[in-house]
């Protein structure tokens, strides 16, 4: 066994334990410094992921895999954790006694996400999934005094348990058919003629369990409530990293059932994707709370990204990873702007955005760039991300799906632009207190906005890097 | 094989029939004088004192959680201990890390005041 395969996972787990100890040693008033240590740790892991992503190949008798896809996804998770940590440095003041644990839980969740990207075995997948979800539940309910936060945590725990049960139920059928937990063995057994109604049920149930994690229609009901109730940085983490982890697991799992179950499975994914795009975008229009609106928009984006899973090819995976990166920067930018603004105005209703441009041009600029990227307007990266993705779908021959996605992008333009319209409009009264934005939050906003523009104008280098990693590290 | 399972089935059917016969015979022989005391819920033969929905102290769950830490520790320690001599150095280091992580958990609980009862 070559433990260097797990360099990043071991690093993340060690970081979580270090943060726990650091939090114990710091006196009560200074627990916030755990956040700084966490940010440094995540930055170190990010550098490590480029310099030494661990030796490629299977680990522990084929239960785990470190290849191009998992390295790219791990980089996305680490980047997401880093940005969310920086975003929340000031925000966590309100958690007082549990301020240090916020970052510890973030780091443990990161370990689970990495596991989901690498799992090539049902049991490993399930354990990684729970390791990701349980800290996320605690983080969702972190505002102890807030009814909404507690309610969101309760909903997450119940619905998450239900989706886990559905996933396990499906996996048990696949295990019954193949007699093995390993992806490779299951795939071999299923393609070798072991198909029947029970295998179909197993595939569908497992798919439903994973679709819950990426919040695709019809398994999306949890996300608007939980996104609204959770503290803003946690919402950003849920929308970005947790969703990416779901896609990492889907990208690995989907081929296992794709070949034996064939066209039916593809049709199912296409159906889920189309429903997510339509329902997500249409329901986002009447929302009055920005977190709820972003939740519905993230459901729509899950629909776009599912198309990348459906393509099931090298180029499709590359386009999906690029889209996830673009989506990460756009969402982190938007949520960082919401964090900064809600500290300022104490509200995250869209109607409270009036006069934002006058009060803080920085927040407004970042917000506008992020929203334009989510909508897919050319100078921002969302356009090129969608372009890569839709080209692959068109290659696959699903022209009607591309047409639907384009129409829905136009629909989405309406609600993104109406938020922009609100924030440039005049404030009702003329009070102008200067915006006081913490340095780290400012840095996160700038980094997201600049990256969004750069990824949109110069997609070549990053796409080249993604393709390169995918091809050199893949077996 | 069918014959062996046939025997099993005979036993099963016999069990069913016998229980039905016992219930039927009891119904035939029993005296019939119902009273309100007989219709009441049987609670260890005693009337309940006060409301039955009692609140337990929430601190109990902390003890349950910490118990799980020790429980898991033993589950993994036992197979390792039983093959300690043949296992060698690598599992020893692995177990040391494992126990270290669990000890960290207990230390954390201690520092957070989970063992204080108030």
Interface residues (C-beta under 8 A of the other chain):
Chain A: X17 X20 X21 X24
Chain B: X101 X104 X107 X108 X111
